Amino acid sequence: MKAMILCAGLGTRLGELTRELPKPMLPLCERPLLAYLLGHLRNQGFEDVLINLHFRPEIIRDAFQDGGRWRMRITYSLEESLRGTAGGLKNVQSHFSEEECFLVQYGDVLTDQDFQEMVRFHRKRSAMITLLLHERSKSNSAITLDESQRILGFLERPTDEMRQGVTAPWVNSGVCICSPEIFDHIPTGRFSDLPRDIFVKLVDTGRLYGFPLTGFRCAIDSASRLEEARLAIARGDCHVKSLADPDVE
């Protein structure tokens, strides 16, 4: 199967840590974060991975090259100007257009989630998009599900006023399984964001589903979350292998 890791962001919230280094290359236990993301994808059966790049692209390319060392195919999409999460995906439509489905993962999300379980769920429901969700109050999103896990409501970066009457505990986790039909809903040639500009508008199709998180997940958007991820790797709380581990190579 194919996957895309979104690595074009600037990581400005991490300040000095990402002044000279792309966020996905931040070290976790002597390996870059991206090595763990790729290692987990490799062990989950995703052997064809596309990575979009913007800031210091040579650092990522030099580290992982074409992926052949790990029996993977790694390709890159360089964005001279940032296109957003949806715009970056639209830019590589031809790479995924013939797939039954494919995975998209944010490059700052460390997780050991069983992705194949998500794929089976996605196929069974003939979904257009299946989002990995976790429970958290007062986050960047608020998502409502029905009994079949179909998404009935999706608020992105809601204000307190927008949250009134919404008791949904589910939020977007930064990983999704997509069918190629998603490309019909992403505008060409302009900046666009997956949650704000695409997911919210697709709720009415009835083909947007949520899959509750069953593993570890940490979005590395601050120094404290980076330390949380490091501890999770060191303690074995997050069961992922980096590409440098013997059972991945």
CYANA upper distance limits for C-alpha pairs under 8 A (distance plus 0.5 A):
  1 MET  CA     45 GLY  CA      7.05
  1 MET  CA     46 PHE  CA      5.30
  1 MET  CA     47 GLU  CA      6.86
  1 MET  CA     48 ASP  CA      6.95
  1 MET  CA    102 PHE  CA      7.13
  2 LYS  CA     46 PHE  CA      6.08
  2 LYS  CA     47 GLU  CA      7.12
  2 LYS  CA     48 ASP  CA      5.26
  2 LYS  CA     49 VAL  CA      6.21
  2 LYS  CA     50 LEU  CA      8.34
  2 LYS  CA     96 PHE  CA      8.01
  2 LYS  CA     99 GLU  CA      8.42
  2 LYS  CA    102 PHE  CA      5.87
  2 LYS  CA    103 LEU  CA      7.18
  3 ALA  CA     46 PHE  CA      6.91
  3 ALA  CA     48 ASP  CA      6.91
  3 ALA  CA     49 VAL  CA      5.31
  3 ALA  CA     50 LEU  CA      6.82
  3 ALA  CA    102 PHE  CA      6.01
  3 ALA  CA    103 LEU  CA      5.01
  3 ALA  CA    104 VAL  CA      6.23
  3 ALA  CA    105 GLN  CA      8.22
  4 MET  CA     49 VAL  CA      6.02
  4 MET  CA     50 LEU  CA      5.21
  4 MET  CA     51 ILE  CA      6.23
  4 MET  CA     52 ASN  CA      8.32
  4 MET  CA    102 PHE  CA      8.42
  4 MET  CA    103 LEU  CA      6.73
  4 MET  CA    104 VAL  CA      5.29
  4 MET  CA    105 GLN  CA      6.78
  5 ILE  CA     49 VAL  CA      7.80
  5 ILE  CA     50 LEU  CA      6.93
  5 ILE  CA     51 ILE  CA      5.50
  5 ILE  CA     52 ASN  CA      7.40
  5 ILE  CA    104 VAL  CA      6.47
  5 ILE  CA    105 GLN  CA      5.41
  5 ILE  CA    106 TYR  CA      6.23
  5 ILE  CA    107 GLY  CA      5.99
  6 LEU  CA     51 ILE  CA      6.62
  6 LEU  CA     52 ASN  CA      6.16
  6 LEU  CA     53 LEU  CA      8.28
  6 LEU  CA     85 THR  CA      7.45
  6 LEU  CA     88 GLY  CA      8.35
  6 LEU  CA    104 VAL  CA      7.92
  6 LEU  CA    105 GLN  CA      6.74
  6 LEU  CA    106 TYR  CA      5.36
  6 LEU  CA    107 GLY  CA      5.49
  7 CYS  CA     22 PRO  CA      8.31
  7 CYS  CA     23 LYS  CA      8.24
  7 CYS  CA     24 PRO  CA      7.07
  7 CYS  CA     51 ILE  CA      6.89
  7 CYS  CA     52 ASN  CA      5.97
  7 CYS  CA     53 LEU  CA      6.03
  7 CYS  CA     54 HIS  CA      8.10
  7 CYS  CA    106 TYR  CA      7.54
  7 CYS  CA    107 GLY  CA      5.45
  7 CYS  CA    108 ASP  CA      8.34
  8 ALA  CA     52 ASN  CA      6.08
  8 ALA  CA     53 LEU  CA      4.82
  8 ALA  CA     54 HIS  CA      5.15
  8 ALA  CA     55 PHE  CA      7.04
  8 ALA  CA     79 GLU  CA      7.80
  8 ALA  CA     82 LEU  CA      7.60
  9 GLY  CA     22 PRO  CA      8.47
  9 GLY  CA     23 LYS  CA      8.32
  9 GLY  CA     53 LEU  CA      8.45
  9 GLY  CA     54 HIS  CA      7.58
  9 GLY  CA     55 PHE  CA      7.90
  9 GLY  CA     82 LEU  CA      8.15
 10 LEU  CA     18 THR  CA      8.08
 10 LEU  CA     22 PRO  CA      7.35
 10 LEU  CA     23 LYS  CA      7.69
 10 LEU  CA     54 HIS  CA      8.45
 10 LEU  CA     55 PHE  CA      6.94
 11 GLY  CA     15 GLY  CA      8.16
 11 GLY  CA     18 THR  CA      6.69
 11 GLY  CA     22 PRO  CA      7.69
 11 GLY  CA     23 LYS  CA      6.11
 11 GLY  CA    221 ASP  CA      7.96
 12 THR  CA     18 THR  CA      7.36
 12 THR  CA     19 ARG  CA      8.34
 13 ARG  CA    221 ASP  CA      6.88
 13 ARG  CA    222 SER  CA      6.85
 14 LEU  CA     18 THR  CA      6.57
 14 LEU  CA    221 ASP  CA      6.99
 14 LEU  CA    222 SER  CA      5.76
 14 LEU  CA    223 ALA  CA      6.77
 15 GLY  CA     19 ARG  CA      7.01
 16 GLU  CA     20 GLU  CA      8.43
 17 LEU  CA     21 LEU  CA      7.66
 17 LEU  CA     26 LEU  CA      8.27
 18 THR  CA     22 PRO  CA      6.36
 18 THR  CA     23 LYS  CA      6.32
 18 THR  CA     26 LEU  CA      8.35
 20 GLU  CA     56 ARG  CA      8.19
 21 LEU  CA     25 MET  CA      7.05
 21 LEU  CA     26 LEU  CA      7.68
 21 LEU  CA     56 ARG  CA      7.51
 21 LEU  CA     59 ILE  CA      8.31
 22 PRO  CA     26 LEU  CA      7.72
 22 PRO  CA     55 PHE  CA      6.76
 22 PRO  CA     56 ARG  CA      7.03
 22 PRO  CA     57 PRO  CA      8.45
 22 PRO  CA     59 ILE  CA      8.30
 22 PRO  CA     60 ILE  CA      8.45
 23 LYS  CA    107 GLY  CA      8.29
 23 LYS  CA    108 ASP  CA      7.40
 24 PRO  CA     32 PRO  CA      7.32
 24 PRO  CA     33 LEU  CA      5.80
 24 PRO  CA     34 LEU  CA      5.54
 24 PRO  CA    107 GLY  CA      6.19
 24 PRO  CA    108 ASP  CA      6.44
 25 MET  CA     32 PRO  CA      5.14
 25 MET  CA     33 LEU  CA      6.07
 25 MET  CA     34 LEU  CA      6.44
 25 MET  CA     60 ILE  CA      7.74
 26 LEU  CA     32 PRO  CA      5.76
 26 LEU  CA     33 LEU  CA      6.24
 27 PRO  CA     31 ARG  CA      5.74
 27 PRO  CA     32 PRO  CA      4.74
 27 PRO  CA     33 LEU  CA      6.44
 28 LEU  CA     32 PRO  CA      6.20
 28 LEU  CA     33 LEU  CA      6.37
 28 LEU  CA    226 LEU  CA      8.50
 28 LEU  CA    229 ALA  CA      7.73
 28 LEU  CA    230 ARG  CA      5.58
 28 LEU  CA    233 ILE  CA      7.89
 29 CYS  CA    230 ARG  CA      6.69
 29 CYS  CA    233 ILE  CA      7.63
 29 CYS  CA    234 ALA  CA      7.28
 31 ARG  CA     35 ALA  CA      6.98
 31 ARG  CA     36 TYR  CA      8.15
 31 ARG  CA    242 SER  CA      7.66
 31 ARG  CA    244 ALA  CA      8.42
 32 PRO  CA     36 TYR  CA      7.61
 33 LEU  CA     37 LEU  CA      7.05
 33 LEU  CA    108 ASP  CA      8.15
 33 LEU  CA    110 LEU  CA      8.02
 34 LEU  CA     38 LEU  CA      6.56
 34 LEU  CA    107 GLY  CA      7.51
 35 ALA  CA     39 GLY  CA      6.40
 35 ALA  CA    242 SER  CA      5.43
 35 ALA  CA    243 LEU  CA      5.85
 35 ALA  CA    244 ALA  CA      8.06
 36 TYR  CA     40 HIS  CA      6.55
 36 TYR  CA    110 LEU  CA      8.07
 36 TYR  CA    240 VAL  CA      6.89
 36 TYR  CA    241 LYS  CA      6.30
 36 TYR  CA    242 SER  CA      4.56
 36 TYR  CA    243 LEU  CA      7.07
 37 LEU  CA     41 LEU  CA      6.78
 37 LEU  CA    107 GLY  CA      8.23
 37 LEU  CA    110 LEU  CA      7.04
 37 LEU  CA    111 THR  CA      8.26
 37 LEU  CA    242 SER  CA      7.84
 38 LEU  CA     42 ARG  CA      6.52
 38 LEU  CA    242 SER  CA      7.61
 38 LEU  CA    243 LEU  CA      7.16
 39 GLY  CA     43 ASN  CA      6.75
 39 GLY  CA    240 VAL  CA      7.61
 39 GLY  CA    241 LYS  CA      5.95
 39 GLY  CA    242 SER  CA      5.15
 39 GLY  CA    243 LEU  CA      5.15
 39 GLY  CA    248 VAL  CA      7.02
 40 HIS  CA     44 GLN  CA      6.64
 40 HIS  CA    112 ASP  CA      7.44
 40 HIS  CA    240 VAL  CA      6.07
 40 HIS  CA    241 LYS  CA      6.60
 40 HIS  CA    242 SER  CA      7.65
 41 LEU  CA     45 GLY  CA      6.90
 41 LEU  CA     46 PHE  CA      5.65
 41 LEU  CA     47 GLU  CA      7.85
 42 ARG  CA     46 PHE  CA      5.65
 42 ARG  CA     47 GLU  CA      6.09
 42 ARG  CA     72 MET  CA      7.81
 42 ARG  CA    248 VAL  CA      7.91
 43 ASN  CA    248 VAL  CA      7.47
 44 GLN  CA    114 ASP  CA      7.89
 44 GLN  CA    115 PHE  CA      7.07
 44 GLN  CA    116 GLN  CA      7.15
 47 GLU  CA     71 ARG  CA      7.74
 47 GLU  CA     72 MET  CA      5.20
 47 GLU  CA     73 ARG  CA      6.61
 48 ASP  CA     72 MET  CA      6.44
 48 ASP  CA     73 ARG  CA      5.20
 48 ASP  CA     74 ILE  CA      6.58
 49 VAL  CA     72 MET  CA      8.05
 49 VAL  CA     73 ARG  CA      6.70
 49 VAL  CA     74 ILE  CA      5.48
 49 VAL  CA     75 THR  CA      7.01
 50 LEU  CA     74 ILE  CA      6.21
 50 LEU  CA     75 THR  CA      5.30
 50 LEU  CA     76 TYR  CA      6.01
 50 LEU  CA     77 SER  CA      7.78
 51 ILE  CA     74 ILE  CA      7.87
 51 ILE  CA     75 THR  CA      6.83
 51 ILE  CA     76 TYR  CA      5.36
 51 ILE  CA     77 SER  CA      6.73
 52 ASN  CA     76 TYR  CA      6.07
 52 ASN  CA     77 SER  CA      4.98
 52 ASN  CA     78 LEU  CA      6.29
 52 ASN  CA     79 GLU  CA      7.49
 52 ASN  CA     88 GLY  CA      7.51
 53 LEU  CA     57 PRO  CA      5.97
 53 LEU  CA     76 TYR  CA      7.45
 53 LEU  CA     77 SER  CA      6.54
 53 LEU  CA     78 LEU  CA      5.32
 53 LEU  CA     79 GLU  CA      6.48
 54 HIS  CA     78 LEU  CA      6.39
 54 HIS  CA     79 GLU  CA      5.72
 54 HIS  CA     80 GLU  CA      6.83
 54 HIS  CA     81 SER  CA      7.85
 54 HIS  CA     82 LEU  CA      7.56
 56 ARG  CA     60 ILE  CA      8.24
 57 PRO  CA     61 ARG  CA      6.82
 57 PRO  CA     78 LEU  CA      8.02
 58 GLU  CA     62 ASP  CA      6.25
 59 ILE  CA     63 ALA  CA      6.77
 60 ILE  CA     64 PHE  CA      6.78
 60 ILE  CA     65 GLN  CA      8.29
 61 ARG  CA     65 GLN  CA      5.47
 61 ARG  CA     66 ASP  CA      8.50
 61 ARG  CA     76 TYR  CA      8.46
 64 PHE  CA     74 ILE  CA      8.21
 65 GLN  CA     74 ILE  CA      7.61
 66 ASP  CA     72 MET  CA      8.07
 66 ASP  CA     73 ARG  CA      6.33
 66 ASP  CA     74 ILE  CA      5.24
 66 ASP  CA     75 THR  CA      6.84
 67 GLY  CA     71 ARG  CA      6.98
 67 GLY  CA     72 MET  CA      5.28
 67 GLY  CA     73 ARG  CA      5.64
 67 GLY  CA     74 ILE  CA      5.51
 68 GLY  CA     72 MET  CA      5.82
 68 GLY  CA     73 ARG  CA      6.70
 68 GLY  CA     74 ILE  CA      8.37
 69 ARG  CA    249 GLU  CA      7.77
 70 TRP  CA    243 LEU  CA      7.51
 70 TRP  CA    248 VAL  CA      7.61
 70 TRP  CA    249 GLU  CA      5.51
 71 ARG  CA    249 GLU  CA      8.12
 77 SER  CA     92 VAL  CA      7.84
 79 GLU  CA     83 ARG  CA      7.73
 79 GLU  CA     88 GLY  CA      8.13
 82 LEU  CA     88 GLY  CA      8.21
 82 LEU  CA    191 PHE  CA      7.73
 83 ARG  CA     87 GLY  CA      5.12
 83 ARG  CA     88 GLY  CA      5.76
 83 ARG  CA    190 ARG  CA      6.97
 83 ARG  CA    191 PHE  CA      4.80
 83 ARG  CA    192 SER  CA      6.96
 84 GLY  CA     88 GLY  CA      6.26
 84 GLY  CA    191 PHE  CA      5.79
 84 GLY  CA    192 SER  CA      5.63
 84 GLY  CA    193 ASP  CA      5.71
 84 GLY  CA    194 LEU  CA      8.36
 85 THR  CA     89 LEU  CA      6.86
 85 THR  CA    192 SER  CA      7.13
 85 THR  CA    193 ASP  CA      5.49
 85 THR  CA    194 LEU  CA      6.09
 86 ALA  CA     90 LYS  CA      6.64
 86 ALA  CA    186 ILE  CA      7.12
 86 ALA  CA    191 PHE  CA      8.07
 86 ALA  CA    192 SER  CA      5.68
 86 ALA  CA    193 ASP  CA      5.29
 86 ALA  CA    194 LEU  CA      5.15
 86 ALA  CA    197 ASP  CA      8.49
 86 ALA  CA    198 ILE  CA      7.98
 87 GLY  CA     91 ASN  CA      6.66
 87 GLY  CA    186 ILE  CA      7.67
 87 GLY  CA    187 PRO  CA      7.99
 87 GLY  CA    188 THR  CA      7.88
 87 GLY  CA    189 GLY  CA      7.87
 87 GLY  CA    190 ARG  CA      6.94
 87 GLY  CA    191 PHE  CA      5.83
 87 GLY  CA    192 SER  CA      5.57
 87 GLY  CA    193 ASP  CA      7.38
 88 GLY  CA     92 VAL  CA      7.54
 89 LEU  CA     93 GLN  CA      7.07
 90 LYS  CA    183 PHE  CA      6.79
 90 LYS  CA    186 ILE  CA      6.95
 90 LYS  CA    187 PRO  CA      8.18
 90 LYS  CA    188 THR  CA      7.39
 91 ASN  CA    188 THR  CA      8.44
 92 VAL  CA     96 PHE  CA      7.75
 93 GLN  CA     97 SER  CA      6.29
 93 GLN  CA    183 PHE  CA      7.35
 94 SER  CA     98 GLU  CA      8.31
 96 PHE  CA    102 PHE  CA      7.68
 96 PHE  CA    180 PRO  CA      7.21
 97 SER  CA    180 PRO  CA      5.88
 98 GLU  CA    180 PRO  CA      7.95
 99 GLU  CA    179 SER  CA      8.04
 99 GLU  CA    180 PRO  CA      7.35
100 GLU  CA    179 SER  CA      6.65
100 GLU  CA    180 PRO  CA      7.61
101 CYS  CA    177 ILE  CA      7.15
101 CYS  CA    178 CYS  CA      5.91
101 CYS  CA    179 SER  CA      4.89
101 CYS  CA    180 PRO  CA      7.02
102 PHE  CA    177 ILE  CA      6.11
102 PHE  CA    178 CYS  CA      5.94
102 PHE  CA    179 SER  CA      7.08
103 LEU  CA    175 VAL  CA      7.81
103 LEU  CA    176 CYS  CA      6.27
103 LEU  CA    177 ILE  CA      4.98
103 LEU  CA    178 CYS  CA      6.66
104 VAL  CA    175 VAL  CA      6.24
104 VAL  CA    176 CYS  CA      5.87
104 VAL  CA    177 ILE  CA      6.86
104 VAL  CA    178 CYS  CA      7.89
105 GLN  CA    109 VAL  CA      7.75
105 GLN  CA    174 GLY  CA      6.48
105 GLN  CA    175 VAL  CA      4.94
105 GLN  CA    176 CYS  CA      7.11
106 TYR  CA    174 GLY  CA      5.93
106 TYR  CA    175 VAL  CA      6.93
108 ASP  CA    219 ALA  CA      6.17
108 ASP  CA    220 ILE  CA      5.81
108 ASP  CA    221 ASP  CA      7.79
109 VAL  CA    173 SER  CA      8.47
109 VAL  CA    174 GLY  CA      7.18
109 VAL  CA    217 ARG  CA      7.40
109 VAL  CA    218 CYS  CA      6.26
109 VAL  CA    219 ALA  CA      4.94
109 VAL  CA    220 ILE  CA      6.83
110 LEU  CA    216 PHE  CA      8.38
110 LEU  CA    217 ARG  CA      6.13
110 LEU  CA    218 CYS  CA      5.78
110 LEU  CA    219 ALA  CA      6.85
110 LEU  CA    220 ILE  CA      8.12
110 LEU  CA    229 ALA  CA      7.84
111 THR  CA    215 GLY  CA      7.43
111 THR  CA    216 PHE  CA      5.75
111 THR  CA    217 ARG  CA      4.79
111 THR  CA    218 CYS  CA      7.01
111 THR  CA    238 CYS  CA      7.41
111 THR  CA    240 VAL  CA      8.09
112 ASP  CA    215 GLY  CA      6.16
112 ASP  CA    216 PHE  CA      6.08
112 ASP  CA    217 ARG  CA      7.47
112 ASP  CA    238 CYS  CA      6.50
112 ASP  CA    239 HIS  CA      6.11
112 ASP  CA    240 VAL  CA      6.13
113 GLN  CA    213 LEU  CA      7.40
113 GLN  CA    214 THR  CA      6.81
113 GLN  CA    215 GLY  CA      5.21
113 GLN  CA    216 PHE  CA      7.07
113 GLN  CA    217 ARG  CA      8.12
114 ASP  CA    118 MET  CA      7.42
114 ASP  CA    214 THR  CA      8.21
114 ASP  CA    215 GLY  CA      7.85
115 PHE  CA    119 VAL  CA      6.79
116 GLN  CA    120 ARG  CA      6.75
117 GLU  CA    121 PHE  CA      6.80
118 MET  CA    122 HIS  CA      6.59
118 MET  CA    130 THR  CA      8.03
118 MET  CA    132 LEU  CA      8.47
118 MET  CA    177 ILE  CA      7.83
118 MET  CA    211 PHE  CA      7.27
119 VAL  CA    123 ARG  CA      6.69
119 VAL  CA    177 ILE  CA      7.19
120 ARG  CA    124 LYS  CA      6.60
121 PHE  CA    125 ARG  CA      6.91
121 PHE  CA    211 PHE  CA      8.46
122 HIS  CA    126 SER  CA      6.62
122 HIS  CA    127 ALA  CA      5.87
122 HIS  CA    128 MET  CA      8.41
122 HIS  CA    129 ILE  CA      7.91
122 HIS  CA    130 THR  CA      6.44
122 HIS  CA    177 ILE  CA      7.59
122 HIS  CA    209 TYR  CA      8.38
123 ARG  CA    127 ALA  CA      7.11
126 SER  CA    207 ARG  CA      7.98
127 ALA  CA    178 CYS  CA      8.49
127 ALA  CA    179 SER  CA      7.90
127 ALA  CA    207 ARG  CA      5.34
127 ALA  CA    208 LEU  CA      6.70
127 ALA  CA    209 TYR  CA      7.20
128 MET  CA    178 CYS  CA      6.38
128 MET  CA    179 SER  CA      5.57
128 MET  CA    180 PRO  CA      8.31
128 MET  CA    181 GLU  CA      7.11
128 MET  CA    182 ILE  CA      7.21
128 MET  CA    207 ARG  CA      5.80
128 MET  CA    208 LEU  CA      6.59
129 ILE  CA    176 CYS  CA      7.20
129 ILE  CA    177 ILE  CA      6.17
129 ILE  CA    178 CYS  CA      5.08
129 ILE  CA    179 SER  CA      6.87
129 ILE  CA    182 ILE  CA      8.08
129 ILE  CA    207 ARG  CA      7.21
129 ILE  CA    208 LEU  CA      5.59
129 ILE  CA    209 TYR  CA      6.79
130 THR  CA    176 CYS  CA      5.95
130 THR  CA    177 ILE  CA      5.60
130 THR  CA    178 CYS  CA      7.08
130 THR  CA    208 LEU  CA      6.54
130 THR  CA    209 TYR  CA      5.17
130 THR  CA    210 GLY  CA      5.94
130 THR  CA    211 PHE  CA      7.10
131 LEU  CA    172 ASN  CA      7.33
131 LEU  CA    173 SER  CA      7.90
131 LEU  CA    174 GLY  CA      8.25
131 LEU  CA    175 VAL  CA      6.70
131 LEU  CA    176 CYS  CA      4.91
131 LEU  CA    177 ILE  CA      7.10
131 LEU  CA    208 LEU  CA      8.23
131 LEU  CA    209 TYR  CA      6.72
131 LEU  CA    210 GLY  CA      5.30
131 LEU  CA    211 PHE  CA      6.42
132 LEU  CA    172 ASN  CA      6.97
132 LEU  CA    173 SER  CA      5.89
132 LEU  CA    174 GLY  CA      7.47
132 LEU  CA    175 VAL  CA      5.98
132 LEU  CA    176 CYS  CA      6.33
132 LEU  CA    210 GLY  CA      6.47
132 LEU  CA    211 PHE  CA      5.39
132 LEU  CA    212 PRO  CA      6.47
132 LEU  CA    213 LEU  CA      6.61
133 LEU  CA    170 TRP  CA      6.48
133 LEU  CA    171 VAL  CA      5.92
133 LEU  CA    172 ASN  CA      5.48
133 LEU  CA    173 SER  CA      5.54
133 LEU  CA    210 GLY  CA      6.60
133 LEU  CA    211 PHE  CA      6.24
133 LEU  CA    212 PRO  CA      5.33
133 LEU  CA    213 LEU  CA      6.09
134 HIS  CA    169 PRO  CA      8.47
134 HIS  CA    170 TRP  CA      6.04
134 HIS  CA    171 VAL  CA      6.05
134 HIS  CA    172 ASN  CA      7.28
134 HIS  CA    173 SER  CA      6.66
134 HIS  CA    212 PRO  CA      6.29
134 HIS  CA    213 LEU  CA      5.77
135 GLU  CA    169 PRO  CA      5.60
135 GLU  CA    170 TRP  CA      5.15
135 GLU  CA    171 VAL  CA      6.62
136 ARG  CA    169 PRO  CA      6.14
136 ARG  CA    170 TRP  CA      6.84
136 ARG  CA    171 VAL  CA      6.98
137 SER  CA    169 PRO  CA      6.38
137 SER  CA    170 TRP  CA      8.42
139 SER  CA    157 ARG  CA      8.15
139 SER  CA    171 VAL  CA      7.31
140 ASN  CA    156 GLU  CA      6.65
140 ASN  CA    157 ARG  CA      5.05
140 ASN  CA    158 PRO  CA      7.50
140 ASN  CA    171 VAL  CA      7.84
140 ASN  CA    172 ASN  CA      8.46
141 SER  CA    154 PHE  CA      7.65
141 SER  CA    155 LEU  CA      5.92
141 SER  CA    156 GLU  CA      5.00
141 SER  CA    157 ARG  CA      5.83
141 SER  CA    158 PRO  CA      7.08
141 SER  CA    170 TRP  CA      8.37
141 SER  CA    171 VAL  CA      5.68
141 SER  CA    172 ASN  CA      6.79
142 ALA  CA    153 GLY  CA      8.34
142 ALA  CA    154 PHE  CA      6.43
142 ALA  CA    155 LEU  CA      5.57
142 ALA  CA    156 GLU  CA      7.22
142 ALA  CA    158 PRO  CA      7.99
142 ALA  CA    163 ARG  CA      8.47
142 ALA  CA    166 VAL  CA      8.40
142 ALA  CA    168 ALA  CA      6.72
142 ALA  CA    169 PRO  CA      7.31
142 ALA  CA    170 TRP  CA      6.36
142 ALA  CA    171 VAL  CA      5.74
142 ALA  CA    172 ASN  CA      8.27
143 ILE  CA    151 ILE  CA      7.39
143 ILE  CA    152 LEU  CA      8.11
143 ILE  CA    153 GLY  CA      6.01
143 ILE  CA    154 PHE  CA      5.12
143 ILE  CA    155 LEU  CA      6.86
143 ILE  CA    168 ALA  CA      6.45
143 ILE  CA    169 PRO  CA      7.67
143 ILE  CA    170 TRP  CA      5.59
143 ILE  CA    171 VAL  CA      6.19
143 ILE  CA    172 ASN  CA      8.07
144 THR  CA    151 ILE  CA      6.24
144 THR  CA    152 LEU  CA      5.92
144 THR  CA    153 GLY  CA      5.34
144 THR  CA    154 PHE  CA      7.08
144 THR  CA    168 ALA  CA      5.77
144 THR  CA    169 PRO  CA      8.30
144 THR  CA    170 TRP  CA      7.26
145 LEU  CA    149 GLN  CA      5.62
145 LEU  CA    150 ARG  CA      5.90
145 LEU  CA    151 ILE  CA      5.04
145 LEU  CA    152 LEU  CA      5.98
145 LEU  CA    153 GLY  CA      7.70
145 LEU  CA    168 ALA  CA      8.46
145 LEU  CA    209 TYR  CA      8.36
145 LEU  CA    210 GLY  CA      7.63
146 ASP  CA    150 ARG  CA      5.99
146 ASP  CA    151 ILE  CA      7.11
146 ASP  CA    152 LEU  CA      7.09
149 GLN  CA    209 TYR  CA      6.21
149 GLN  CA    210 GLY  CA      6.00
149 GLN  CA    211 PHE  CA      7.51
150 ARG  CA    206 GLY  CA      7.42
150 ARG  CA    207 ARG  CA      7.60
150 ARG  CA    208 LEU  CA      6.57
150 ARG  CA    209 TYR  CA      4.82
150 ARG  CA    210 GLY  CA      6.76
151 ILE  CA    203 VAL  CA      6.89
151 ILE  CA    206 GLY  CA      7.90
151 ILE  CA    207 ARG  CA      8.49
151 ILE  CA    208 LEU  CA      6.08
151 ILE  CA    209 TYR  CA      5.58
151 ILE  CA    210 GLY  CA      6.68
152 LEU  CA    203 VAL  CA      6.77
152 LEU  CA    204 ASP  CA      8.28
152 LEU  CA    206 GLY  CA      8.25
153 GLY  CA    200 VAL  CA      8.35
153 GLY  CA    203 VAL  CA      7.13
154 PHE  CA    199 PHE  CA      8.03
154 PHE  CA    200 VAL  CA      5.97
154 PHE  CA    203 VAL  CA      7.63
155 LEU  CA    162 MET  CA      8.48
155 LEU  CA    200 VAL  CA      7.43
156 GLU  CA    195 PRO  CA      6.99
156 GLU  CA    196 ARG  CA      6.22
156 GLU  CA    200 VAL  CA      7.88
158 PRO  CA    162 MET  CA      6.03
158 PRO  CA    163 ARG  CA      6.85
159 THR  CA    163 ARG  CA      6.87
160 ASP  CA    164 GLN  CA      7.09
163 ARG  CA    167 THR  CA      8.44
173 SER  CA    217 ARG  CA      8.41
178 CYS  CA    182 ILE  CA      7.30
181 GLU  CA    185 HIS  CA      8.06
182 ILE  CA    186 ILE  CA      7.36
185 HIS  CA    198 ILE  CA      7.36
186 ILE  CA    192 SER  CA      8.14
186 ILE  CA    198 ILE  CA      7.30
187 PRO  CA    192 SER  CA      8.08
192 SER  CA    197 ASP  CA      6.62
193 ASP  CA    197 ASP  CA      5.77
193 ASP  CA    198 ILE  CA      7.34
194 LEU  CA    198 ILE  CA      5.47
194 LEU  CA    199 PHE  CA      6.51
195 PRO  CA    199 PHE  CA      5.35
195 PRO  CA    200 VAL  CA      6.76
196 ARG  CA    200 VAL  CA      6.53
197 ASP  CA    201 LYS  CA      7.27
198 ILE  CA    202 LEU  CA      6.81
199 PHE  CA    203 VAL  CA      7.13
199 PHE  CA    208 LEU  CA      8.19
202 LEU  CA    206 GLY  CA      8.10
202 LEU  CA    207 ARG  CA      8.08
202 LEU  CA    208 LEU  CA      7.19
203 VAL  CA    207 ARG  CA      7.65
203 VAL  CA    208 LEU  CA      6.34
215 GLY  CA    238 CYS  CA      8.40
216 PHE  CA    237 ASP  CA      7.76
216 PHE  CA    238 CYS  CA      6.12
216 PHE  CA    239 HIS  CA      8.42
217 ARG  CA    238 CYS  CA      8.35
218 CYS  CA    225 ARG  CA      7.56
218 CYS  CA    228 GLU  CA      8.20
218 CYS  CA    229 ALA  CA      6.90
219 ALA  CA    225 ARG  CA      7.47
220 ILE  CA    225 ARG  CA      5.60
220 ILE  CA    226 LEU  CA      5.80
220 ILE  CA    229 ALA  CA      7.91
221 ASP  CA    225 ARG  CA      6.89
221 ASP  CA    226 LEU  CA      7.91
222 SER  CA    226 LEU  CA      6.77
223 ALA  CA    227 GLU  CA      6.85
224 SER  CA    228 GLU  CA      6.72
225 ARG  CA    229 ALA  CA      6.69
226 LEU  CA    230 ARG  CA      6.76
227 GLU  CA    231 LEU  CA      6.68
228 GLU  CA    232 ALA  CA      6.68
229 ALA  CA    233 ILE  CA      6.83
230 ARG  CA    234 ALA  CA      6.68
231 LEU  CA    235 ARG  CA      6.40
232 ALA  CA    236 GLY  CA      6.36
232 ALA  CA    237 ASP  CA      5.21
232 ALA  CA    238 CYS  CA      5.81
233 ILE  CA    237 ASP  CA      6.78
233 ILE  CA    238 CYS  CA      6.00
233 ILE  CA    239 HIS  CA      7.94
233 ILE  CA    240 VAL  CA      8.24
241 LYS  CA    245 ASP  CA      6.64
241 LYS  CA    248 VAL  CA      7.46
242 SER  CA    248 VAL  CA      7.77
243 LEU  CA    248 VAL  CA      6.22
243 LEU  CA    249 GLU  CA      6.88
244 ALA  CA    248 VAL  CA      7.56
244 ALA  CA    249 GLU  CA      7.21
245 ASP  CA    249 GLU  CA      7.03
